[in-house]
Amino acid sequence: MSRHRRDDLSIEERDHLQPIRRAARGLWQFATRRRTTAAAMCLLVCLLFLAAFGPYIAPFAADELRVTERLQSPNRTHLLGTDHFGRDILSRTMSGTRITLLLGVAISAFALCVGLPIGMLAGFFDRFGLVVMRVVDAIMAFPAIILALALMAILGKPGLLNVVLAVGLVWAPRMVRVVYSATLALRESVFVEAARALGASTARILLRHIAINLISPVIVQTTFTFAFSIMEVAALNFLGVGIPPYVASWGGMMNEGKTYVIRAPWIILFPGLFLATAVLSFNLVGDALRDRLDPKLRGVT
Amino acid sequence: MLTFVARRAVGLVVSTLLVITITFLLMQMIPGDPASVMLGSNATSEQIERLRDTWGLNEPIYVQFVQYLVNFLQGNFGESLFHRRPVLGIIGQRAETSLWLGLAALIIVVGLGIPAGVLASVRPNGFLDNTMLLLALAGASIPSFWLGLLLMTLFAGRLGWLPSSGFTSILETGNLANLKSLILPAFSLGFVNAALVARTARSSMLDVLQADYITTARAKGLREWTTIMKHAFRNASIPIATVISFTFASLLSGAVVTENVFALPGVGSLIVQSVLKRDYPVIQGIMFVVAVLYVVVNFFTDLSYAMLDPRIRYR
């Protein structure tokens, strides 16, 4: 490596690190600037707290049966009421928080790990991109829940891993699409041209110049993936084909509660409220992130 | 225009072929042998072998694929493992409910979403605008099945105004009053998507309302309402049309869950039952029908762009 090239790169690299530094510096500003964002961040912190410590502070065990206390409306002992087995709704809802967030993280990570490399390569190599995007379009012709249902049927038994795979495979193509279009734009930018003129290899351009500039769109898309995936997991559980019914989950609780909905609406009311709050918070944070990190992205995701 | 249509039509064919390929590949991933699944655990190995022969499962995979392709293009999706009847017939039987539901939901999406968005854009940051944005935000985050259950508790349970579940065929009974059972499902399905349409309609109207020709129209002394409807709305309609076509896919998805909430005998509840029973031919048939429907709707959306905006034809 010649001397002057290292100098050039150090300037260039400082440039590339800027988005990260800017994002880090702006995080606090970001969280506090808008009232809605601040509220959403607070809700997310509460959910995280419940996910981490819920089982320790819950008044009952999530699967504790008290048949004599079945279908009670909210009262002093059971703050949010009980279901048809006499299980405490508050405790079950709290316990569902952990599983929901874990699944959301796993699915988003899966979509990211599959979608990012494929999207980058598709954006960078025209021929490959043409084929990949055709396939992505075709996969996206299957409505999300129908594809997830079919994948659950193919993968076999209900289970955590299968849910992650089924929903992850539904959202990965959407990630590919976002990364693809961002890479297409970045590929034409001046700094990529400069790097190429300096003799940088394709791998280096992809990893050091393009990947780092994909951080903003990818973060934004991941937030939305998270929101949609926890909604979809809840839908799968509600339909009885997600995780096994003995694990307390918001969707599963609503599935069991739907038979009693007219007599005991609180069984479905609270898990749904938690789900809606979680999705709303992630959507709000996603919207705010998009406005903050990359205004050009509006309408893409 | 003709070349435009022809190009899109080729795309339509390619997408359909890809959709068939994907369903084929997915079905290849099913664990176990379809013949032994079909015959159950009591079958002898000769019976299984014979069935594998009739189904062509002993042929090389590309021969199987061609056979599969030919069958699909002829509308032969095989036989349900559970009902022992042709898949297409079963789907057709369930289609009526889903079509009524989809139509009713679409009416709610368009009838609620577009006026809400247009009204909100007339006075940005006004009371209507803020209320609409709040509702749209809620709509985008509320799970449709939860909304459905809540509506059911209120309108079917407490107030007893509307039926809580079920649906009887209108084509068979000729009784239009049956549509009453679809009001709650259509609303819970449509509301979420109406929110999306309203948001798009608002932002696209706001974009257009800043254009010079709007200022000109106002300067000419046109009434505000004429300016908004004739000059702004028409030009704002392309993004709105796009989002409505997206809505179509999400209505298809949402219908699966909504039909389940309200126990409607549609295609959506059929696929859930088939997944629970591992009735693969039915699952594959529904996937195919729905995806092709989606591809066809996209085709017509593209054509409608070309009609709404002549510039698109030359791209």
Interface residues (C-beta under 8 A of the other chain):
Chain A: R134 V135 D137 A138 I139 A141 F142 P143 A144 I145 I146 L147 L149 A150 L151 M152 A153 I154 G156 A227 M231 A234 A235 F238 L239 G240 V241 M254 G257 K258 V261 I262 P265 I268 L269 G272 L275 A276 V279 L280 N283 L284
Chain B: V14 S15 L18 V19 T21 I22 L26 M27 M29 I30 P31 L137 A138 A140 S141 I142 P143 F145 W146 L149 L150 M152 T153 A156 G157 S164 A249 S250 L252 S253 G254 V256 V257 N260 V261 I271 V272 S274 V275 L276 R278 Y280 I283 Q284 I286 M287 V290 A291 V292 Y294 V295 N298
